[in-house]
Amino acid sequence: MLAAAGLTAAMVMTSPAPESPITVPPAPGNPVHPGDPKVMQNDDLTLAKQFVMDDATFQFDGIADTVTGTIDESNGIARVEFTSRYAGYGNRTGMILAAVLTSHQAVIKISNGQVVSAIMDGTWDMIGQKTIA
């Protein structure tokens, strides 16, 4: 079955059971990198980064030191990128996972200090935690 999917046993693992969650240590200090003056001066970008880091995909296996982001202040759209340790989205507990570093980009729309839309990789609704049809 693995060969048919183009995988080897070394590339696949079963995710931990619910009683043993994966925890990702935060980046040193504030997880949105307080040493970056652009981040410190832009509350919407900080909100977008924190939203991504609180999301189930990042919480499952995101790598804190890979989080970066930019924001277009004219329209409130932030782009936040990070790398996760396995492919897929959301809480993947109990699933068979390909052990491959995966880059993600979330497009976060902020309006009046609130996240109103959050789409990861153009396919995952981060608010609804479901694939976009």
OpenMM code with the backbone's topology and positions (N, CA, C; nanometers):
from openmm import Vec3, app, unit

residues = "MET LEU ALA ALA ALA GLY LEU THR ALA ALA MET VAL MET THR SER PRO ALA PRO GLU SER PRO ILE THR VAL PRO PRO ALA PRO GLY ASN PRO VAL HIS PRO GLY ASP PRO LYS VAL MET GLN ASN ASP ASP LEU THR LEU ALA LYS GLN PHE VAL MET ASP ASP ALA THR PHE GLN PHE ASP GLY ILE ALA ASP THR VAL THR GLY THR ILE ASP GLU SER ASN GLY ILE ALA ARG VAL GLU PHE THR SER ARG TYR ALA GLY TYR GLY ASN ARG THR GLY MET ILE LEU ALA ALA VAL LEU THR SER HIS GLN ALA VAL ILE LYS ILE SER ASN GLY GLN VAL VAL SER ALA ILE MET ASP GLY THR TRP ASP MET ILE GLY GLN LYS THR ILE ALA".split()
positions = [
    Vec3(0.0822, -0.1184, 0.0000),
    Vec3(0.0000, 0.0000, 0.0000),
    Vec3(0.0868, 0.1251, 0.0000),
    Vec3(0.1977, 0.1254, 0.0748),
    Vec3(0.2858, 0.2421, 0.0772),
    Vec3(0.3489, 0.2651, -0.0588),
    Vec3(0.3950, 0.1575, -0.1220),
    Vec3(0.4604, 0.1697, -0.2514),
    Vec3(0.3653, 0.2281, -0.3548),
    Vec3(0.2388, 0.1885, -0.3497),
    Vec3(0.1402, 0.2400, -0.4433),
    Vec3(0.1226, 0.3906, -0.4277),
    Vec3(0.1440, 0.4421, -0.3075),
    Vec3(0.1328, 0.5854, -0.2817),
    Vec3(0.2655, 0.6564, -0.3023),
    Vec3(0.3702, 0.5818, -0.3429),
    Vec3(0.5003, 0.6413, -0.3639),
    Vec3(0.5748, 0.6724, -0.2346),
    Vec3(0.5413, 0.6016, -0.1272),
    Vec3(0.6026, 0.6258, 0.0032),
    Vec3(0.6803, 0.5030, 0.0491),
    Vec3(0.7767, 0.5261, 0.1351),
    Vec3(0.8472, 0.4159, 0.2002),
    Vec3(0.8140, 0.4202, 0.3486),
    Vec3(0.8416, 0.3132, 0.4196),
    Vec3(0.8136, 0.3088, 0.5635),
    Vec3(0.8891, 0.4189, 0.6371),
    Vec3(1.0068, 0.4567, 0.5882),
    Vec3(1.0855, 0.5616, 0.6539),
    Vec3(1.0202, 0.6987, 0.6396),
    Vec3(0.9320, 0.7147, 0.5402),
    Vec3(0.8687, 0.8441, 0.5157),
    Vec3(0.7359, 0.8597, 0.5887),
    Vec3(0.6858, 0.7543, 0.6480),
    Vec3(0.5508, 0.7563, 0.7042),
    Vec3(0.5557, 0.7226, 0.8518),
    Vec3(0.4714, 0.7894, 0.9286),
    Vec3(0.4561, 0.7551, 1.0688),
    Vec3(0.3097, 0.7692, 1.1049),
    Vec3(0.2696, 0.7047, 1.2085),
    Vec3(0.1350, 0.7227, 1.2593),
    Vec3(0.1407, 0.8315, 1.3646),
    Vec3(0.0489, 0.9269, 1.3541),
    Vec3(0.0513, 1.0365, 1.4507),
    Vec3(0.0162, 0.9849, 1.5892),
    Vec3(0.0569, 1.0574, 1.6935),
    Vec3(0.0348, 1.0099, 1.8297),
    Vec3(-0.1132, 1.0049, 1.8655),
    Vec3(-0.1428, 0.9219, 1.9620),
    Vec3(-0.2794, 0.9119, 2.0124),
    Vec3(-0.3171, 1.0409, 2.0830),
    Vec3(-0.4470, 1.0697, 2.0969),
    Vec3(-0.4898, 1.1945, 2.1595),
    Vec3(-0.4303, 1.2188, 2.2981),
    Vec3(-0.3992, 1.1130, 2.3720),
    Vec3(-0.3461, 1.1320, 2.5059),
    Vec3(-0.1995, 1.1744, 2.5068),
    Vec3(-0.1348, 1.1790, 2.3898),
    Vec3(0.0036, 1.2242, 2.3839),
    Vec3(0.0196, 1.3317, 2.2757),
    Vec3(-0.0341, 1.4523, 2.2999),
    Vec3(-0.0308, 1.5562, 2.1975),
    Vec3(0.1110, 1.6044, 2.1702),
    Vec3(0.1304, 1.6497, 2.0483),
    Vec3(0.2578, 1.7096, 2.0115),
    Vec3(0.2533, 1.8555, 2.0559),
    Vec3(0.3557, 1.8994, 2.1242),
    Vec3(0.3638, 2.0401, 2.1598),
    Vec3(0.4840, 2.1010, 2.0912),
    Vec3(0.4662, 2.2206, 2.0435),
    Vec3(0.5728, 2.2907, 1.9737),
    Vec3(0.6201, 2.4026, 2.0647),
    Vec3(0.7478, 2.4036, 2.0994),
    Vec3(0.7946, 2.5119, 2.1864),
    Vec3(0.7863, 2.6450, 2.1144),
    Vec3(0.7512, 2.7512, 2.1849),
    Vec3(0.7429, 2.8819, 2.1200),
    Vec3(0.8807, 2.9326, 2.0829),
    Vec3(0.8821, 3.0248, 1.9898),
    Vec3(1.0071, 3.0907, 1.9552),
    Vec3(1.0561, 3.1655, 2.0783),
    Vec3(1.1844, 3.1942, 2.0844),
    Vec3(1.2368, 3.2670, 2.2014),
    Vec3(1.1599, 3.3969, 2.2232),
    Vec3(1.1225, 3.4219, 2.3469),
    Vec3(1.0469, 3.5439, 2.3782),
    Vec3(0.9072, 3.5374, 2.3203),
    Vec3(0.8575, 3.6500, 2.2785),
    Vec3(0.7258, 3.6588, 2.2176),
    Vec3(0.7251, 3.5800, 2.0871),
    Vec3(0.6271, 3.4912, 2.0647),
    Vec3(0.6284, 3.4084, 1.9451),
    Vec3(0.6161, 3.4866, 1.8148),
    Vec3(0.5841, 3.6133, 1.8205),
    Vec3(0.5774, 3.6917, 1.6974),
    Vec3(0.7023, 3.7758, 1.6781),
    Vec3(0.8141, 3.7339, 1.7382),
    Vec3(0.9455, 3.7926, 1.7179),
    Vec3(0.9503, 3.9416, 1.7520),
    Vec3(0.9504, 3.9735, 1.8812),
    Vec3(0.9446, 4.1135, 1.9241),
    Vec3(1.0659, 4.1962, 1.8834),
    Vec3(1.1755, 4.1329, 1.8463),
    Vec3(1.2923, 4.2080, 1.8040),
    Vec3(1.2751, 4.2738, 1.6679),
    Vec3(1.1727, 4.2350, 1.5945),
    Vec3(1.1479, 4.2919, 1.4620),
    Vec3(1.0641, 4.4180, 1.4797),
    Vec3(1.1206, 4.5374, 1.4538),
    Vec3(1.0462, 4.6610, 1.4784),
    Vec3(0.9201, 4.6732, 1.3939),
    Vec3(0.9165, 4.6122, 1.2753),
    Vec3(0.7962, 4.6177, 1.1927),
    Vec3(0.6812, 4.5446, 1.2608),
    Vec3(0.7126, 4.4318, 1.3245),
    Vec3(0.6093, 4.3547, 1.3942),
    Vec3(0.5597, 4.4320, 1.5155),
    Vec3(0.6516, 4.4903, 1.5895),
    Vec3(0.6128, 4.5626, 1.7110),
    Vec3(0.5232, 4.6819, 1.6798),
    Vec3(0.5373, 4.7405, 1.5628),
    Vec3(0.4609, 4.8597, 1.5285),
    Vec3(0.3331, 4.8277, 1.4524),
    Vec3(0.3053, 4.7027, 1.4253),
    Vec3(0.1903, 4.6681, 1.3431),
    Vec3(0.1034, 4.5641, 1.4143),
    Vec3(0.0006, 4.6101, 1.4805),
    Vec3(-0.0844, 4.5194, 1.5581),
    Vec3(-0.1571, 4.4175, 1.4713),
    Vec3(-0.1982, 4.4550, 1.3496),
    Vec3(-0.2697, 4.3601, 1.2644),
    Vec3(-0.1800, 4.2446, 1.2211),
    Vec3(-0.0547, 4.2717, 1.1926),
    Vec3(0.0367, 4.1637, 1.1567),
    Vec3(0.0598, 4.0717, 1.2766),
    Vec3(0.0742, 4.1293, 1.3939),
    Vec3(0.0890, 4.0490, 1.5158),
    Vec3(-0.0336, 3.9603, 1.5357),
    Vec3(-0.1522, 4.0167, 1.5159),
    Vec3(-0.2767, 3.9406, 1.5280),
    Vec3(-0.2792, 3.8262, 1.4270),
    Vec3(-0.2400, 3.8529, 1.3039),
    Vec3(-0.2407, 3.7488, 1.2006),
    Vec3(-0.1434, 3.6362, 1.2350),
    Vec3(-0.0226, 3.6715, 1.2788),
    Vec3(0.0748, 3.5683, 1.3160),
    Vec3(0.0242, 3.4856, 1.4335),
    Vec3(-0.0328, 3.5505, 1.5326),
    Vec3(-0.0832, 3.4761, 1.6480),
    Vec3(-0.1986, 3.3857, 1.6091),
    Vec3(-0.2855, 3.4334, 1.5178),
    Vec3(-0.3966, 3.3509, 1.4701),
    Vec3(-0.3436, 3.2233, 1.4052),
    Vec3(-0.2417, 3.2369, 1.3215),
    Vec3(-0.1826, 3.1202, 1.2553),
    Vec3(-0.1211, 3.0261, 1.3587),
    Vec3(-0.0497, 3.0819, 1.4558),
    Vec3(0.0169, 2.9978, 1.5555),
    Vec3(-0.0821, 2.9303, 1.6509),
    Vec3(-0.2016, 2.9847, 1.6628),
    Vec3(-0.3053, 2.9234, 1.7453),
    Vec3(-0.3877, 2.8204, 1.6678),
    Vec3(-0.3737, 2.8178, 1.5359),
    Vec3(-0.4512, 2.7277, 1.4507),
    Vec3(-0.4080, 2.5824, 1.4714),
    Vec3(-0.5001, 2.4904, 1.4479),
    Vec3(-0.4743, 2.3475, 1.4698),
    Vec3(-0.3599, 2.2943, 1.3835),
    Vec3(-0.3459, 2.3427, 1.2618),
    Vec3(-0.2365, 2.2950, 1.1757),
    Vec3(-0.1022, 2.3293, 1.2379),
    Vec3(-0.0851, 2.4544, 1.2791),
    Vec3(0.0411, 2.4950, 1.3395),
    Vec3(0.0607, 2.4280, 1.4747),
    Vec3(-0.0429, 2.4215, 1.5554),
    Vec3(-0.0320, 2.3600, 1.6873),
    Vec3(0.0090, 2.2142, 1.6776),
    Vec3(-0.0345, 2.1445, 1.5740),
    Vec3(-0.0025, 2.0024, 1.5596),
    Vec3(0.1465, 1.9808, 1.5355),
    Vec3(0.2057, 2.0587, 1.4430),
    Vec3(0.3464, 2.0318, 1.4100),
    Vec3(0.4199, 2.1492, 1.3465),
    Vec3(0.3687, 2.2708, 1.3670),
    Vec3(0.4359, 2.3880, 1.3122),
    Vec3(0.5696, 2.4137, 1.3809),
    Vec3(0.6625, 2.4707, 1.3076),
    Vec3(0.7954, 2.5020, 1.3606),
    Vec3(0.7992, 2.6517, 1.3880),
    Vec3(0.8035, 2.6883, 1.5156),
    Vec3(0.7873, 2.8276, 1.5583),
    Vec3(0.8876, 2.9226, 1.4938),
    Vec3(1.0117, 2.8809, 1.4820),
    Vec3(1.1137, 2.9709, 1.4289),
    Vec3(1.1012, 2.9962, 1.2792),
    Vec3(1.0048, 2.9337, 1.2122),
    Vec3(0.9879, 2.9552, 1.0687),
    Vec3(0.8777, 3.0556, 1.0368),
    Vec3(0.8078, 3.1066, 1.1365),
    Vec3(0.6946, 3.1968, 1.1134),
    Vec3(0.7448, 3.3333, 1.0672),
    Vec3(0.6961, 3.3756, 0.9502),
    Vec3(0.7256, 3.5092, 0.8974),
    Vec3(0.5962, 3.5667, 0.8424),
    Vec3(0.5920, 3.6962, 0.8246),
    Vec3(0.4707, 3.7545, 0.7702),
    Vec3(0.4878, 3.8961, 0.7216),
    Vec3(0.3949, 3.9342, 0.6358),
    Vec3(0.3861, 4.0708, 0.5857),
    Vec3(0.2393, 4.1086, 0.5836),
    Vec3(0.2129, 4.2386, 0.5766),
    Vec3(0.0747, 4.2841, 0.5679),
    Vec3(0.0651, 4.4005, 0.4712),
    Vec3(-0.0429, 4.4028, 0.3965),
    Vec3(-0.0757, 4.5157, 0.3105),
    Vec3(-0.1752, 4.6002, 0.3891),
    Vec3(-0.1267, 4.7085, 0.4455),
    Vec3(-0.2116, 4.7897, 0.5325),
    Vec3(-0.3273, 4.8552, 0.4584),
    Vec3(-0.3175, 4.8676, 0.3258),
    Vec3(-0.4255, 4.9314, 0.2501),
    Vec3(-0.5513, 4.8454, 0.2448),
    Vec3(-0.5351, 4.7121, 0.2578),
    Vec3(-0.6535, 4.6262, 0.2519),
    Vec3(-0.6650, 4.5300, 0.3708),
    Vec3(-0.5704, 4.5344, 0.4639),
    Vec3(-0.5767, 4.4494, 0.5832),
    Vec3(-0.5499, 4.3027, 0.5573),
    Vec3(-0.4812, 4.2719, 0.4477),
    Vec3(-0.4520, 4.1322, 0.4168),
    Vec3(-0.3078, 4.1005, 0.4555),
    Vec3(-0.2947, 4.0024, 0.5452),
    Vec3(-0.1628, 3.9568, 0.5900),
    Vec3(-0.1333, 3.8228, 0.5257),
    Vec3(-0.0065, 3.8008, 0.4952),
    Vec3(0.0415, 3.6716, 0.4462),
    Vec3(0.1407, 3.6203, 0.5495),
    Vec3(0.1080, 3.5061, 0.6076),
    Vec3(0.1919, 3.4471, 0.7119),
    Vec3(0.2381, 3.3115, 0.6627),
    Vec3(0.3699, 3.2903, 0.6677),
    Vec3(0.4274, 3.1650, 0.6213),
    Vec3(0.4935, 3.0918, 0.7374),
    Vec3(0.4904, 2.9586, 0.7296),
    Vec3(0.5592, 2.8751, 0.8283),
    Vec3(0.5814, 2.7375, 0.7683),
    Vec3(0.6616, 2.6588, 0.8354),
    Vec3(0.6889, 2.5216, 0.7930),
    Vec3(0.6364, 2.4268, 0.8998),
    Vec3(0.5757, 2.3179, 0.8551),
    Vec3(0.5312, 2.2135, 0.9474),
    Vec3(0.6121, 2.0868, 0.9203),
    Vec3(0.6080, 1.9945, 1.0154),
    Vec3(0.6892, 1.8728, 1.0057),
    Vec3(0.6262, 1.7636, 0.9192),
    Vec3(0.4958, 1.7715, 0.8958),
    Vec3(0.4245, 1.6701, 0.8187),
    Vec3(0.3262, 1.7373, 0.7248),
    Vec3(0.2878, 1.6664, 0.6198),
    Vec3(0.1889, 1.7176, 0.5259),
    Vec3(0.0496, 1.7157, 0.5892),
    Vec3(-0.0376, 1.8015, 0.5399),
    Vec3(-0.1768, 1.8014, 0.5826),
    Vec3(-0.2151, 1.9240, 0.6623),
    Vec3(-0.3415, 1.9256, 0.7036),
    Vec3(-0.3993, 2.0408, 0.7720),
    Vec3(-0.4762, 1.9975, 0.8962),
    Vec3(-0.4906, 2.0898, 0.9888),
    Vec3(-0.5699, 2.0660, 1.1082),
    Vec3(-0.5038, 1.9683, 1.2031),
    Vec3(-0.5836, 1.9171, 1.2953),
    Vec3(-0.5364, 1.8177, 1.3922),
    Vec3(-0.5363, 1.6817, 1.3232),
    Vec3(-0.4194, 1.6262, 1.3013),
    Vec3(-0.4050, 1.5007, 1.2280),
    Vec3(-0.3793, 1.3826, 1.3198),
    Vec3(-0.4176, 1.3949, 1.4445),
    Vec3(-0.3973, 1.2870, 1.5409),
    Vec3(-0.4624, 1.1582, 1.4893),
    Vec3(-0.3869, 1.0485, 1.4944),
    Vec3(-0.4386, 0.9180, 1.4543),
    Vec3(-0.4261, 0.8892, 1.3063),
    Vec3(-0.3823, 0.9868, 1.2258),
    Vec3(-0.3690, 0.9667, 1.0814),
    Vec3(-0.2284, 0.9176, 1.0468),
    Vec3(-0.2176, 0.8508, 0.9349),
    Vec3(-0.0867, 0.8138, 0.8827),
    Vec3(-0.0347, 0.9355, 0.8071),
    Vec3(0.0865, 0.9775, 0.8420),
    Vec3(0.1400, 1.1023, 0.7883),
    Vec3(0.2708, 1.0810, 0.7146),
    Vec3(0.2892, 1.1552, 0.6067),
    Vec3(0.4175, 1.1555, 0.5356),
    Vec3(0.5106, 1.2505, 0.6095),
    Vec3(0.6267, 1.2003, 0.6501),
    Vec3(0.7244, 1.2814, 0.7230),
    Vec3(0.8013, 1.3667, 0.6230),
    Vec3(0.7452, 1.4814, 0.5913),
    Vec3(0.8060, 1.5717, 0.4947),
    Vec3(0.7821, 1.7147, 0.5418),
    Vec3(0.8885, 1.7944, 0.5455),
    Vec3(0.8707, 1.9344, 0.5820),
    Vec3(0.7808, 1.9996, 0.4781),
    Vec3(0.6802, 2.0726, 0.5254),
    Vec3(0.5796, 2.1308, 0.4371),
    Vec3(0.5692, 2.2799, 0.4621),
    Vec3(0.5884, 2.3588, 0.3575),
    Vec3(0.5729, 2.5039, 0.3683),
    Vec3(0.4254, 2.5398, 0.3521),
    Vec3(0.3795, 2.6317, 0.4346),
    Vec3(0.2407, 2.6789, 0.4274),
    Vec3(0.2392, 2.8306, 0.4167),
    Vec3(0.1372, 2.8829, 0.3469),
    Vec3(0.1134, 3.0265, 0.3450),
    Vec3(-0.0339, 3.0504, 0.3771),
    Vec3(-0.0561, 3.1295, 0.4812),
    Vec3(-0.1924, 3.1658, 0.5189),
    Vec3(-0.2188, 3.3091, 0.4755),
    Vec3(-0.3345, 3.3303, 0.4167),
    Vec3(-0.3784, 3.4648, 0.3804),
    Vec3(-0.4880, 3.5010, 0.4791),
    Vec3(-0.4584, 3.6011, 0.5612),
    Vec3(-0.5464, 3.6397, 0.6722),
    Vec3(-0.6012, 3.7789, 0.6440),
    Vec3(-0.7327, 3.7929, 0.6442),
    Vec3(-0.7970, 3.9241, 0.6276),
    Vec3(-0.8360, 3.9755, 0.7652),
    Vec3(-0.7867, 4.0960, 0.7982),
    Vec3(-0.8144, 4.1592, 0.9264),
    Vec3(-0.9038, 4.2813, 0.9016),
    Vec3(-1.0095, 4.2940, 0.9794),
    Vec3(-1.0971, 4.4103, 0.9705),
    Vec3(-1.1362, 4.4522, 1.1116),
    Vec3(-1.1112, 4.5772, 1.1439),
    Vec3(-1.1436, 4.6312, 1.2771),
    Vec3(-1.0850, 4.5459, 1.3891),
    Vec3(-0.9610, 4.5007, 1.3706),
    Vec3(-0.8926, 4.4242, 1.4741),
    Vec3(-0.9401, 4.2809, 1.4895),
    Vec3(-1.0164, 4.2301, 1.3918),
    Vec3(-1.0691, 4.0925, 1.3971),
    Vec3(-1.0303, 4.0168, 1.2707),
    Vec3(-1.0017, 3.8875, 1.2852),
    Vec3(-0.9781, 3.8020, 1.1685),
    Vec3(-1.1146, 3.7684, 1.1093),
    Vec3(-1.1351, 3.8075, 0.9834),
    Vec3(-1.2635, 3.7817, 0.9183),
    Vec3(-1.2541, 3.6727, 0.8123),
    Vec3(-1.1317, 3.6405, 0.7686),
    Vec3(-1.1105, 3.5341, 0.6723),
    Vec3(-0.9691, 3.4812, 0.6925),
    Vec3(-0.9526, 3.3493, 0.6796),
    Vec3(-0.8207, 3.2886, 0.6956),
    Vec3(-0.8148, 3.1624, 0.6096),
    Vec3(-0.7352, 3.1693, 0.5037),
    Vec3(-0.7235, 3.0574, 0.4102),
    Vec3(-0.5765, 3.0160, 0.4014),
    Vec3(-0.5506, 2.8877, 0.4205),
    Vec3(-0.4140, 2.8367, 0.4135),
    Vec3(-0.3933, 2.7635, 0.2806),
    Vec3(-0.2877, 2.8002, 0.2117),
    Vec3(-0.2463, 2.7364, 0.0867),
    Vec3(-0.3576, 2.7351, -0.0185),
    Vec3(-0.4522, 2.8255, -0.0065),
    Vec3(-0.5607, 2.8341, -0.1041),
    Vec3(-0.6599, 2.7202, -0.0981),
    Vec3(-0.6439, 2.6292, 0.0003),
    Vec3(-0.7304, 2.5109, 0.0043),
    Vec3(-0.7933, 2.4827, 0.1407),
    Vec3(-0.7435, 2.5452, 0.2486),
    Vec3(-0.7883, 2.5100, 0.3838),
    Vec3(-0.8486, 2.6318, 0.4517),
    Vec3(-0.9753, 2.6209, 0.4904),
    Vec3(-1.0445, 2.7257, 0.5664),
    Vec3(-1.0034, 2.7117, 0.7131),
    Vec3(-0.9213, 2.8029, 0.7605),
    Vec3(-0.8679, 2.7942, 0.8963),
    Vec3(-0.9744, 2.8238, 1.0013),
    Vec3(-1.0731, 2.9024, 0.9680),
    Vec3(-1.1804, 2.9329, 1.0634),
    Vec3(-1.2751, 2.8130, 1.0758),
    Vec3(-1.3158, 2.7573, 0.9627),
    Vec3(-1.4069, 2.6422, 0.9624),
    Vec3(-1.3374, 2.5078, 0.9808),
    Vec3(-1.2012, 2.5072, 0.9743),
    Vec3(-1.1225, 2.3837, 0.9853),
    Vec3(-1.1725, 2.2778, 0.8864),
    Vec3(-1.1790, 2.3192, 0.7580),
    Vec3(-1.2244, 2.2264, 0.6539),
    Vec3(-1.1647, 2.2661, 0.5201),
    Vec3(-1.1626, 2.1690, 0.4294),
    Vec3(-1.1151, 2.1930, 0.2944),
    Vec3(-1.2170, 2.2804, 0.2222),
    Vec3(-1.1663, 2.3723, 0.1419),
    Vec3(-1.2537, 2.4594, 0.0634),
    Vec3(-1.3008, 2.3814, -0.0581),
    Vec3(-1.4306, 2.3812, -0.0800),
    Vec3(-1.4878, 2.3071, -0.1926),
    Vec3(-1.4660, 2.3787, -0.3237),
] * unit.nanometer
topology = app.Topology()
chain = topology.addChain("A")
for resn in residues:
    res = topology.addResidue(resn, chain)
    for name in ("N", "CA", "C"):
        topology.addAtom(name, app.Element.getBySymbol(name[0]), res)
